[in-house]
């Protein structure tokens, strides 16, 4: 599997790239609400940092989130 830091940066960049697309942004935000809030309860972490923390604390949730983003074509290999 790709390095977690690389994937976290890809997620951050992809979210920024699709931010103006309301439908795609909603997919990201729904996933972030579901997974990243587990490690960032206050919602003040950067996406990059929260993704890394998620991977460290709950590898299964991290992998499901990444898989979902790839299935939605929001994250490249």
N, C-alpha and C positions, 0 to 999 in steps of 0.2 A: 504494500500500500504506500501511496505517496506520503512524503513527510507531512506531518500534521501542520507545521508552520506554512508550508507551501499551499496546502489545501485551505487553511484559514485565510491566507492572503487572497487566494482565488475567490473564496466566498465573499470577502469584503469587496473586492474589485467588481465582481459580478453584480452584487447588490447595488453598488454605485452606478454601474453601467445601465441597469434596468430600473433605476429609481423612478424615472419619469413615466414608465409604463405601469399604470395603476394595477393591472391584473397581475403582472409578474411581481411587482412590489408586494402585493398582498400575499402571494405565495411565500415570499421570503419572510415577511412579517409574521405570518401564521406559524411558520417553522421556528422562527426566533422566539416567538411567544411560547411555543410548546417546549422547546429544548433549551434555549439559552437562559431563560428565566430560572431554570433549575440551578444554574451556577452564578447567575447575576440577578439576585432577587430585587435589588434596588434599581436595576436598569441603567446603571451609569458606566458600565464597561464598554470599551470599544468592541465591535463585532469580532475583530481579529483575536483579541484577548479572551473573549468569552468562548469562542470556538475552541481555542487551545485548552482552556480550563475544562470545558465539556469533555474533550477527548481524554483528558487526564482523569476526570472523576467518573465519567460514564461512557466508556468506549462504545457500548452498544447504541446509546442514544446518538452519539456522534456519527457512527456509521450509518444509522438509519437516516439521519438528517442529510448527510452527504449523498447517500443513495437516492433519496427523494429529489434533491436538487439536480442530480444527474438525469434522473428519469424525466424531469420537467424541462430538460435541456437548458438549465440555468447555470450549470457548472460543467466546464470542459474537463476532459481527461487529463 
